[in-house]
Amino acid sequence: MKKILLFTLLCLVIGVTASAKVTKTTKAKPKTEKVNAYKVEQANKAFVGQTPIAVSSSINDNTVIEIKENGYLMFVDDVAKKRYYVSRPCKTALKNLVTEVKKPKSVAKSFLESMMTKSKRLDYSSSGNVERKPTPVIIKNVELDDNGEMKVYMIE
């Protein structure tokens, strides 16, 4: 009788230890968020804080930009080869603007240049309502397709 009880107890112990799962504890690596960098091609009345954004400067997803009335900002993601044009007044992080647009538009280079020049035309001088003659905006070194158009993600 003792042998049967001992045998049953031994079988239970072996069965419990065999069915026990081994859990491995590994330290979770912190996930680093990828931050995209952009190069500014054209800017008018666009600011980071209180400083105006300079042409050919570098901005990233976490940069908070402010575009004043009649201002614009055109920037390029060199890695993904995407060009963005923002023409509405706003104050937001750049990643929020980039996620708004899904498809690029085919825009003629001359049309985009005239849009940028037109927004400068609304500046007035300090001597009354005399309209300044704007300097034309010329976009250089842009890849064009067969129709002479460029792909731009428009944020208006």
Contact map, one row per residue, 1 for C-alpha under 8 A:
111110000000000000000000000000000000000000000000000000000000000000000000000000000000000000000000000000000000000000000000000000000000000000000000000000000000
111111000000000000000000000000000000000000000000000000000000000000000000000000000000000000000000000000000000000000000000000000000000000000000000000000000000
111111100000000000000000000000000000000000000000000000000000000000000000000000000000000000000000000000000000000000000000000000000000000000000000000000000000
111111110000000000000000000000000000000000000000000000000000000000000000000000000000000000000000000000000000000000000000000000000000000000000000000000000000
111111111000000000000000000000000000000000000000000000000000000000000000000000000000000000000000000000000000000000000000000000000000000000000000000000000000
011111111100000000000000000000000000000000000000000000000000000000000000000000000000000000000000000000000000000000000000000000000000000000000000000000000000
001111111110000000000000000000000000000000000000000000000000000000000000000000000000000000000000000000000000000000000000000000000000000000000000000000000000
000111111111000000000000000000000000000000000000000000000000000000000000000000000000000000000000000000000000000000000000000000000000000000000000000000000000
000011111111100000000000000000000000000000000000000000000000000000000000000000000000000000000000000000000000000000000000000000000000000000000000000000000000
000001111111110000000000000000000000000000000000000000000000000000000000000000000000000000000000000000000000000000000000000000000000000000000000000000000000
000000111111111000000000000000000000000000000000000000000000000000000000000000000000000000000000000000000000000000000000000000000000000000000000000000000000
000000011111111100000000000000000000000000000000000000000000000000000000000000000000000000000000000000000000000000000000000000000000000000000000000000000000
000000001111111110000000000000000000000000000000000000000000000000000000000000000000000000000000000000000000000000000000000000000000000000000000000000000000
000000000111111111000000000000000000000000000000000000000000000000000000000000000000000000000000000000000000000000000000000000000000000000000000000000000000
000000000011111111100000000000000000000000000000000000000000000000000000000000000000000000000000000000000000000000000000000000000000000000000000000000000000
000000000001111111110000000000000000000000000000000000000000000000000000000000000000000000000000000000000000000000000000000000000000000000000000000000000000
000000000000111111110000000000000000000000000000000000000000000000000000000000000000000000000000000000000000000000000000000000000000000000000000000000000000
000000000000011111110000000000000000000000000000000000000000000000000000000000000000000000000000000000000000000000000000000000000000000000000000000000000000
000000000000001111111000000000000000000000000000000000000000000000000000000000000000000000000000000000000000000000000000000000000000000000000000000000000000
000000000000000111111100000000000000000000000000000000000000000000000000000000000000000000000000000000000000000000000000000000000000000000000000000000000000
000000000000000000111110000000000000000000000000000000000000000000000000000000000000000000000000000000000000000000000000000000000000000000000000000000000000
000000000000000000011111000000000000000000000000000000000000000000000000000000000000000000000000000000000000000000000000000000000000000000000000000000000000
000000000000000000001111100000000000000000000000000000000000000000000000000000000000000000000000000000000000000000000000000000000000000000000000000000000000
000000000000000000000111110000000000000000000000000000000000000000000000000000000000000000000000000000000000000000000000000000000000000000000000000000000000
000000000000000000000011111000000000000000000000000000000000000000000000000000000000000000000000000000000000000000000000000000000000000000000000000000000000
000000000000000000000001111100000000000000000000000000000000000000000000000000000000000000000000000000000000000000000000000000000000000000000000000000000000
000000000000000000000000111110000000000000000000000000000000000000000000000000000000000000000000000000000000000000000000000000000000000000000000000000000000
000000000000000000000000011111000000000000000000000000000000000000000000000000000000000000000000000000000000000000000000000000000000000000000000000000000000
000000000000000000000000001111100000000000000000000000000000000000000000000000000000000000000000000000000000000000000000000000000000000000000000000000000000
000000000000000000000000000111110000000000000000000000000000000000000000000000000000000000000000000000000000000000000000000000000000000000000000000000000000
000000000000000000000000000011111000000000000000000000000000000000000000000000000000000000000000000000000000000000000000000000000000000000000000000000000000
000000000000000000000000000001111100000000000000000000000000000000000000000000000000000000000000000000000000000000000000000000000000000000000000000000000000
000000000000000000000000000000111110000000000000000000000000000000000000000000000000000000000000000000000000000000000000000000000000000000000000000000000000
000000000000000000000000000000011111000000000000000000000000000000000000000000000000000000000000000000000000000000000000000000000000000000000000000000000000
000000000000000000000000000000001111100000000000000000000001110000000000000000000000000000000000000000000000000000000000000000000000000000000000000000000000
000000000000000000000000000000000111110000000000000000000001100000000000000010000000000000000000000000000000000000000000000000000000000000000000000000000000
000000000000000000000000000000000011111000000000000000000111100000000000000010000000000000000000000000000000000000000000000000000000000000000000000000000000
000000000000000000000000000000000001111100000000000000000111000000000000001111000000000000000000000000000000000000000000000000000000000000000000000000000000
000000000000000000000000000000000000111110000000000000011110000000000000001111000000000000000000000000000000000000000000000000000000000000000000000000000000
000000000000000000000000000000000000011111100000000011111110000000000000111100000000000000000000000000000000000000000000000000000000000000000000000000000000
000000000000000000000000000000000000001111100000000000110000000000000000111100000000000000000000000000000000000000000000000000000000000000000000000000000000
000000000000000000000000000000000000000111110000000000110000000000000001111000000000000000000000000000000000000000000000000000000000000000000000000000000000
000000000000000000000000000000000000000111111100000011100000000000000011110000000000000000000000000000000000000000000000000000000000000000000000000000000000
000000000000000000000000000000000000000001111100000000000000000000000011100000000000000000000000000000000000000000000001000000000000000000000000000000000000
000000000000000000000000000000000000000000111110000100000000000000111111000000000000000000000000000000000000000000000000000000000000000000000000000000000000
000000000000000000000000000000000000000000111111000110000000000011110011100000000000000000000000000000000000000000000000000000000000000000000000000000000000
000000000000000000000000000000000000000000001111111110000000000011100000000000000000000000000000000000000000000000000000000000000000000000000000000000000000
000000000000000000000000000000000000000000000111111110000000001111000000000000000000000000000000000000000000000000000000000000000000000000000000000000000000
000000000000000000000000000000000000000000000011111000000000000111000000000000000000000000000000000000000000000000000000000000000000000000000000000000000000
000000000000000000000000000000000000000000000011111100000000000000000000000000000000000000000000000000000000000000000000000000000000000000000000000000000000
000000000000000000000000000000000000000000000011111110000000000000000000000000000000000000000000000000000000000000000000000000000000000000000000000000000000
000000000000000000000000000000000000000000001111011111000000000000000000000000000000000000000000000000000000000000000000000000000000000000000000000000000000
000000000000000000000000000000000000000100100111001111101000000000000000000000000000000000000000000000000000000000000000000000000000000000000000000000000000
000000000000000000000000000000000000000100100000000111111000000000000000000000000000000000000000000000000000000000000000000000000000000000000000000000000000
000000000000000000000000000000000000000111100000000011111000000000000000000000000000000000000000000000000000000000000000000000000000000000000000000000000000
000000000000000000000000000000000000001111000000000001111100000000000000000000000000000000000000000000000000000000000000000000000000000000000000000000000000
000000000000000000000000000000000000001100000000000011111110000000000000000000000000000000000000000000000000000000000000000000000000000000000000000000000000
000000000000000000000000000000000000111100000000000000011111000000000000000000000000000000000000000000000000000000000000000000000000000000000000000000000000
000000000000000000000000000000000000111100000000000000001111101000000000000000000000000000000000000000000000000000000000000000000000000000000000000000000000
000000000000000000000000000000000011110000000000000000000111111000000000000000000000000000000100000000000000000000000000000000000000000000000000000000000000
000000000000000000000000000000000011100000000000000000000011111000000000000000000000000000001110000000000000000000000000000000000000000000000000000000000000
000000000000000000000000000000000010000000000000000000000001111100000000000000000000000000001110000000000000000000000000000000000000000000000000000000000000
000000000000000000000000000000000000000000000001000000000011111110000000000000000000000000001100000000000000000000000000000000000000000000000000000000000000
000000000000000000000000000000000000000000000001100000000000011111000000000000000000000000111100000000000000000000000000000000000000000000000000000000000000
000000000000000000000000000000000000000000000111100000000000001111100000000000000000000001111100000000000000000000000000000000000000000000000000000000000000
000000000000000000000000000000000000000000000111100000000000000111110000000000000000000011110000000000000000000000000000000000000000000000000000000000000000
000000000000000000000000000000000000000000001110000000000000000011111011100000000000001111100000000000000000000000000000000000000000000000000000000000000000
000000000000000000000000000000000000000000001100000000000000000001111110000000000000000111000000000000000000000000000000000000000000000000000000000000000000
000000000000000000000000000000000000000000001000000000000000000000111110000000000000000110000000000000000000000000000000000000000000000000000000000000000000
000000000000000000000000000000000000000000001000000000000000000000011111000000000000001110000000000000000000000000000011010000000000000000000000000000000000
000000000000000000000000000000000000000000111100000000000000000000111111100000000000001110000000000000000000000000000011000000000000000000000000000000000000
000000000000000000000000000000000000000001111100000000000000000000100111110000000000111100000000000000000000000000010010000000000000000000000000000000000000
000000000000000000000000000000000000000111110100000000000000000000100011111000000000111000000000000000000000000000000000000000000000000000000000000000000000
000000000000000000000000000000000000000111100000000000000000000000000001111100000011110000000000000000000000000000000000000000000000000000000000000000000000
000000000000000000000000000000000000011111000000000000000000000000000000111110000011100000000000000000000000000000000000000000000000000000000000000000000000
000000000000000000000000000000000000011110000000000000000000000000000000011111001111000000000000000000000000000000000000000000000000000000000000000000000000
000000000000000000000000000000000001111000000000000000000000000000000000001111111110000000000000000000000000000000000000000000000000000000000000000000000000
000000000000000000000000000000000000011000000000000000000000000000000000000111111100000000000000000000000000000000000000000000000000000000000000000000000000
000000000000000000000000000000000000000000000000000000000000000000000000000011111000000000000000000000000000000000000000000000000000000000000000000000000000
000000000000000000000000000000000000000000000000000000000000000000000000000011111100000000000000000000000000000000000000000000000000000000000000000000000000
000000000000000000000000000000000000000000000000000000000000000000000000000111111110000000000000000000000000000000000000000000000000000000000000000000000000
000000000000000000000000000000000000000000000000000000000000000000000000000111011111000000000000000000000000000000000000000000000000000000000000000000111000
000000000000000000000000000000000000000000000000000000000000000000000000011110001111100000000000000000000000000000000000000000000000000000000000000000111000
000000000000000000000000000000000000000000000000000000000000000000000000011100000111110000000000010000000000000000000000000000000000000000000000000000011110
000000000000000000000000000000000000000000000000000000000000000000000001111000000011111000000000000000000000000000000000000000000000000000000000000000011110
000000000000000000000000000000000000000000000000000000000000000000000001110000000001111100000000000000000000000000000000000000000000000000000000000000000111
000000000000000000000000000000000000000000000000000000000000000000100111100000000000111110000000000000000000000000000000000000000000000000000000000000000011
000000000000000000000000000000000000000000000000000000000000000000111111000000000000011111000000000000000000000000000000000000000000000000000000000000000011
000000000000000000000000000000000000000000000000000000000000000001111110000000000000001111100000000000000000000000000000000000000000000000000000000000000000
000000000000000000000000000000000000000000000000000000000000000011110000000000000000000111110000000000000000000000000000000000000000000000000000000000000000
000000000000000000000000000000000000000000000000000000000000000111100000000000000000000011111000000000000000000000000000000000000000000000000000000000000000
000000000000000000000000000000000000000000000000000000000000000111000000000000000000000001111101100000000000000000000000000000000000000000000000000000000000
000000000000000000000000000000000000000000000000000000000000111110000000000000000000000000111111100000000000000000000000000000000000000000000000000000000000
000000000000000000000000000000000000000000000000000000000001111110000000000000000000000000011111110000000000000000000000000000000000000000000000000000000000
000000000000000000000000000000000000000000000000000000000000110000000000000000000000000000001111111000000000000000000000000000000000000000000000000000000000
000000000000000000000000000000000000000000000000000000000000000000000000000000000000000000011111111100000000000000000000000000000000000000000000000000000000
000000000000000000000000000000000000000000000000000000000000000000000000000000000000000000011111111110000000000000000000000000000000000000000000000000000010
000000000000000000000000000000000000000000000000000000000000000000000000000000000001000000000111111110000000000000000000000000000000000000000000000000000000
000000000000000000000000000000000000000000000000000000000000000000000000000000000000000000000011111111000000000000000000000000000000000000000000000000000000
000000000000000000000000000000000000000000000000000000000000000000000000000000000000000000000001111111000000000000000000000000000000000000000000000000000010
000000000000000000000000000000000000000000000000000000000000000000000000000000000000000000000000111111110000000000000000000000000000000000000000000000001110
000000000000000000000000000000000000000000000000000000000000000000000000000000000000000000000000001111110000000000000000000000000000000000000000000000001000
000000000000000000000000000000000000000000000000000000000000000000000000000000000000000000000000000011111000000000000000000000000000000000000000000000001000
000000000000000000000000000000000000000000000000000000000000000000000000000000000000000000000000000011111100000000000000000000000000000000000000000000111100
000000000000000000000000000000000000000000000000000000000000000000000000000000000000000000000000000000111110000000000000000000000000000000000000000001111100
000000000000000000000000000000000000000000000000000000000000000000000000000000000000000000000000000000011111000000000000000000000000000000000000000011110000
000000000000000000000000000000000000000000000000000000000000000000000000000000000000000000000000000000001111101100000000000000000000000000000000000011110000
000000000000000000000000000000000000000000000000000000000000000000000000000000000000000000000000000000000111111100000000000000000000000000000000000111000000
000000000000000000000000000000000000000000000000000000000000000000000000000000000000000000000000000000000011111110000000000000000000000000100000000111000000
000000000000000000000000000000000000000000000000000000000000000000000000000000000000000000000000000000000001111111000000000000000000000000000000000000000000
000000000000000000000000000000000000000000000000000000000000000000000000000000000000000000000000000000000011111111100000000000000000000000000000000000000000
000000000000000000000000000000000000000000000000000000000000000000000000000000000000000000000000000000000011111111110000000000000000000000000000000000000000
000000000000000000000000000000000000000000000000000000000000000000000000000000000000000000000000000000000000111111111000000000000000000111100000000000000000
000000000000000000000000000000000000000000000000000000000000000000000000000000000000000000000000000000000000011111111100000000000000000110000000000000000000
000000000000000000000000000000000000000000000000000000000000000000000000000000000000000000000000000000000000001111111110000000000000000000000000000000000000
000000000000000000000000000000000000000000000000000000000000000000000001000000000000000000000000000000000000000111111111000000000000000010000000000000000000
000000000000000000000000000000000000000000000000000000000000000000000000000000000000000000000000000000000000000011111111100000000000011110000000000000000000
000000000000000000000000000000000000000000000000000000000000000000000000000000000000000000000000000000000000000001111111110000000000010000000000000000000000
000000000000000000000000000000000000000000000000000000000000000000000111000000000000000000000000000000000000000000111111111000000000000000000000000000000000
000000000000000000000000000000000000000000010000000000000000000000000110000000000000000000000000000000000000000000011111111000000000010000000000000000000000
000000000000000000000000000000000000000000000000000000000000000000000000000000000000000000000000000000000000000000001111111000000011110000000000000000000000
000000000000000000000000000000000000000000000000000000000000000000000100000000000000000000000000000000000000000000000111111100000010000000000000000000000000
000000000000000000000000000000000000000000000000000000000000000000000000000000000000000000000000000000000000000000000011111110000011000000000000000000000000
000000000000000000000000000000000000000000000000000000000000000000000000000000000000000000000000000000000000000000000000011111011111000000000000000000000000
000000000000000000000000000000000000000000000000000000000000000000000000000000000000000000000000000000000000000000000000001111111111000000000000000000000000
000000000000000000000000000000000000000000000000000000000000000000000000000000000000000000000000000000000000000000000000000111111000000000000000000000000000
000000000000000000000000000000000000000000000000000000000000000000000000000000000000000000000000000000000000000000000000000011111100000000000000000000000000
000000000000000000000000000000000000000000000000000000000000000000000000000000000000000000000000000000000000000000000000000111111100000000000000000000000000
000000000000000000000000000000000000000000000000000000000000000000000000000000000000000000000000000000000000000000000000000111111110000000000000000000000000
000000000000000000000000000000000000000000000000000000000000000000000000000000000000000000000000000000000000000000000000000110111111000000000000000000000000
000000000000000000000000000000000000000000000000000000000000000000000000000000000000000000000000000000000000000000000000111110001111100000000000000000000000
000000000000000000000000000000000000000000000000000000000000000000000000000000000000000000000000000000000000000000000000101110000111110000000000000000000000
000000000000000000000000000000000000000000000000000000000000000000000000000000000000000000000000000000000000000000000000100000000011111000000000000000000000
000000000000000000000000000000000000000000000000000000000000000000000000000000000000000000000000000000000000000000001101100000000001111100000000000000000000
000000000000000000000000000000000000000000000000000000000000000000000000000000000000000000000000000000000000000000001000000000000000111110000000000000000000
000000000000000000000000000000000000000000000000000000000000000000000000000000000000000000000000000000000000000011001000000000000000011111000000000000000000
000000000000000000000000000000000000000000000000000000000000000000000000000000000000000000000000000000000000000011011000000000000000001111100000000000000000
000000000000000000000000000000000000000000000000000000000000000000000000000000000000000000000000000000000000000010000000000000000000000111110000000000000000
000000000000000000000000000000000000000000000000000000000000000000000000000000000000000000000000000000000000100010000000000000000000000011111100000000000000
000000000000000000000000000000000000000000000000000000000000000000000000000000000000000000000000000000000000000000000000000000000000000001111100000000000000
000000000000000000000000000000000000000000000000000000000000000000000000000000000000000000000000000000000000000000000000000000000000000000111110000000000000
000000000000000000000000000000000000000000000000000000000000000000000000000000000000000000000000000000000000000000000000000000000000000000111111000001000000
000000000000000000000000000000000000000000000000000000000000000000000000000000000000000000000000000000000000000000000000000000000000000000001111100001000000
000000000000000000000000000000000000000000000000000000000000000000000000000000000000000000000000000000000000000000000000000000000000000000000111111111100000
000000000000000000000000000000000000000000000000000000000000000000000000000000000000000000000000000000000000000000000000000000000000000000000011111111000000
000000000000000000000000000000000000000000000000000000000000000000000000000000000000000000000000000000000000000000000000000000000000000000000001111110000000
000000000000000000000000000000000000000000000000000000000000000000000000000000000000000000000000000000000000000000000000000000000000000000000001111110000000
000000000000000000000000000000000000000000000000000000000000000000000000000000000000000000000000000000000001100000000000000000000000000000000001111111000000
000000000000000000000000000000000000000000000000000000000000000000000000000000000000000000000000000000000111100000000000000000000000000000000001111111100000
000000000000000000000000000000000000000000000000000000000000000000000000000000000000000000000000000000001111100000000000000000000000000000000111100111110000
000000000000000000000000000000000000000000000000000000000000000000000000000000000110000000000000000000011110000000000000000000000000000000000001000011111000
000000000000000000000000000000000000000000000000000000000000000000000000000000000111100000000000000000011110000000000000000000000000000000000000000001111100
000000000000000000000000000000000000000000000000000000000000000000000000000000000111100000000000000011111000000000000000000000000000000000000000000000111110
000000000000000000000000000000000000000000000000000000000000000000000000000000000001110000000000000010011000000000000000000000000000000000000000000000011111
000000000000000000000000000000000000000000000000000000000000000000000000000000000001111100000000100110000000000000000000000000000000000000000000000000001111
000000000000000000000000000000000000000000000000000000000000000000000000000000000000011100000000000000000000000000000000000000000000000000000000000000000111
